[in-house]
Amino acid sequence: MKPALISIAVILGLMAAFVLGTRYVPQQPPHSAPPPRSLVIDAVHDLNLQKTCAEGAAAYFKSGDNHPDSTHLFGYTNHYSAKLGKCLVLVEYNDFSNPGDPSTLVTIDDAFEGTNIASCLYGLDNVTKQIKMKLCMANMGTPGAKAFSTFPAWRDYSDGMMGS
């Protein structure tokens, strides 16, 4: 009789474990739906435009045809502006043509059209060691031309254009 009681106790124990075990199974998080196909296609298209822009900006920078002879290329960054539909390249040059007053020239150009969108020429004041603007403008040669009166205003504009 004792083995029968043990068997019943084991069976009851297994049943209790099964019932309790199924009650406390952690819930699986719901599966999220994949993004709509149009969003995936748009993301791939944007990546292709960014890649094309990066390649175009590199070629523009390396061509060397885009800067005055008295300057030395310093560096560049690129940004594909979906808003403008343009590949922008910000190029920095150092100008040592006047040894007593070296300058930095920063331009924002359309990498494929080769047109200038904005430029800023500035240097350091030899006494105060503060940035002194020489000329900073956007949309030069157009009715919407804009001159900047402070360097921070120019930097805000250029950061906005370059997606910073």
C-alpha positions as CSV (number, residue, x, y, z in Angstrom):
1,M,0.0,0.0,0.0
2,K,2.8,2.3,0.7
3,P,4.1,2.2,-2.9
4,A,0.6,3.1,-4.1
5,L,0.4,6.1,-1.8
6,I,3.8,7.2,-3.0
7,S,2.7,6.9,-6.6
8,I,-0.4,8.9,-5.9
9,A,1.6,11.6,-4.1
10,V,4.1,11.8,-7.0
11,I,1.2,12.0,-9.5
12,L,-0.5,14.7,-7.5
13,G,2.8,16.6,-7.1
14,L,3.4,16.5,-10.8
15,M,-0.1,17.7,-11.5
16,A,0.3,20.5,-9.0
17,A,3.7,21.4,-10.6
18,F,2.1,21.4,-14.0
19,V,-0.8,23.6,-13.0
20,L,1.3,26.0,-11.0
21,G,4.0,26.0,-13.7
22,T,1.6,26.9,-16.5
23,R,0.1,29.7,-14.4
24,Y,3.5,31.4,-13.9
25,V,4.9,31.3,-17.3
26,P,6.4,34.7,-18.1
27,Q,4.5,36.5,-20.9
28,Q,6.3,36.9,-24.1
29,P,6.6,40.5,-25.4
30,P,4.3,41.1,-28.4
31,H,6.2,41.0,-31.7
32,S,6.5,44.4,-33.3
33,A,5.5,44.7,-36.9
34,P,8.2,45.4,-39.4
35,P,8.4,48.9,-40.7
36,P,6.3,49.6,-43.8
37,R,8.1,48.8,-47.0
38,S,7.9,52.5,-48.1
39,L,9.9,53.6,-45.0
40,V,12.6,50.9,-45.8
41,I,12.8,52.0,-49.4
42,D,13.1,55.7,-48.3
43,A,15.9,54.9,-45.8
44,V,17.8,53.0,-48.5
45,H,17.3,55.8,-51.0
46,D,18.6,58.4,-48.3
47,L,21.6,56.2,-47.6
48,N,22.4,56.1,-51.3
49,L,22.1,59.9,-51.6
50,Q,24.4,60.3,-48.6
51,K,26.9,57.9,-50.1
52,T,26.8,59.7,-53.5
53,C,27.2,63.0,-51.7
54,A,30.2,61.8,-49.7
55,E,31.9,60.6,-52.9
56,G,31.1,63.8,-54.7
57,A,32.4,65.9,-51.8
58,A,35.6,64.0,-51.7
59,A,36.2,64.4,-55.4
60,Y,35.3,68.2,-55.1
61,F,37.8,68.6,-52.2
62,K,40.6,66.6,-53.9
63,S,40.2,68.5,-57.3
64,G,41.8,71.6,-55.8
65,D,40.2,73.7,-58.4
66,N,37.9,75.2,-55.8
67,H,40.2,77.5,-53.9
68,P,42.4,80.6,-54.4
69,D,46.1,80.0,-55.1
70,S,47.2,81.7,-52.0
71,T,45.3,79.3,-49.7
72,H,46.1,75.8,-48.4
73,L,43.3,73.3,-48.0
74,F,42.7,72.4,-44.4
75,G,39.8,70.0,-44.4
76,Y,36.2,69.4,-45.4
77,T,32.9,67.9,-44.3
78,N,29.9,67.0,-46.4
79,H,26.1,66.8,-45.8
80,Y,23.3,65.8,-48.1
81,S,20.5,68.3,-47.5
82,A,17.2,66.7,-48.3
83,K,15.5,70.0,-47.7
84,L,17.6,71.7,-50.5
85,G,18.1,68.5,-52.6
86,K,21.8,69.4,-52.7
87,C,25.1,67.9,-51.6
88,L,26.8,70.5,-49.5
89,V,30.5,70.6,-48.8
90,L,32.1,72.8,-46.2
91,V,35.7,73.4,-47.0
92,E,38.3,75.2,-44.8
93,Y,41.3,76.9,-46.1
94,N,44.2,78.6,-44.4
95,D,45.4,81.8,-46.2
96,F,49.0,82.9,-45.4
97,S,49.3,85.4,-48.3
98,N,49.7,88.2,-45.7
99,P,52.1,86.8,-43.1
100,G,51.2,89.5,-40.5
101,D,47.5,88.7,-40.8
102,P,46.8,85.0,-41.6
103,S,43.2,84.2,-42.3
104,T,40.9,81.2,-42.5
105,L,38.4,80.9,-45.3
106,V,35.4,78.7,-44.9
107,T,33.1,78.0,-47.8
108,I,29.8,76.1,-48.2
109,D,29.5,74.9,-51.8
110,D,27.3,72.7,-53.8
111,A,29.6,69.7,-54.5
112,F,28.1,68.8,-57.9
113,E,27.3,72.3,-59.3
114,G,30.4,73.8,-57.9
115,T,28.5,76.9,-56.8
116,N,29.2,78.8,-53.6
117,I,26.3,79.1,-51.1
118,A,28.1,80.9,-48.3
119,S,31.6,82.0,-47.4
120,C,33.3,83.4,-44.3
121,L,36.8,85.0,-44.1
122,Y,38.1,85.5,-40.6
123,G,41.3,85.7,-38.6
124,L,42.6,86.2,-35.1
125,D,43.2,89.7,-33.7
126,N,46.9,89.8,-32.9
127,V,46.3,91.7,-29.7
128,T,43.1,90.2,-28.2
129,K,43.5,86.8,-29.8
130,Q,39.8,86.9,-30.5
131,I,38.2,85.9,-33.9
132,K,37.9,88.9,-36.1
133,M,35.5,88.7,-39.0
134,K,36.6,90.1,-42.3
135,L,33.6,89.1,-44.5
136,C,31.0,86.5,-44.0
137,M,28.1,86.2,-46.4
138,A,25.5,83.8,-47.7
139,N,23.7,83.6,-51.1
140,M,26.2,86.0,-52.6
141,G,25.3,87.4,-55.9
142,T,21.5,86.8,-55.3
143,P,18.7,89.0,-54.2
144,G,18.7,87.0,-50.9
145,A,22.3,87.8,-50.1
146,K,23.0,88.0,-46.4
147,A,25.9,89.5,-44.5
148,F,26.7,88.3,-41.0
149,S,27.7,90.8,-38.3
150,T,29.1,88.3,-35.8
151,F,31.0,85.1,-36.1
152,P,28.6,83.2,-33.9
153,A,25.8,84.2,-36.3
154,W,27.8,82.8,-39.2
155,R,28.6,79.6,-37.2
156,D,24.9,79.1,-36.4
157,Y,24.0,79.5,-40.1
158,S,26.8,77.2,-41.3
159,D,25.9,74.6,-38.6
160,G,22.3,74.7,-39.7
161,M,23.2,74.3,-43.4
162,M,25.5,71.4,-42.6
163,G,23.0,69.6,-40.4
164,S,24.8,70.1,-37.1
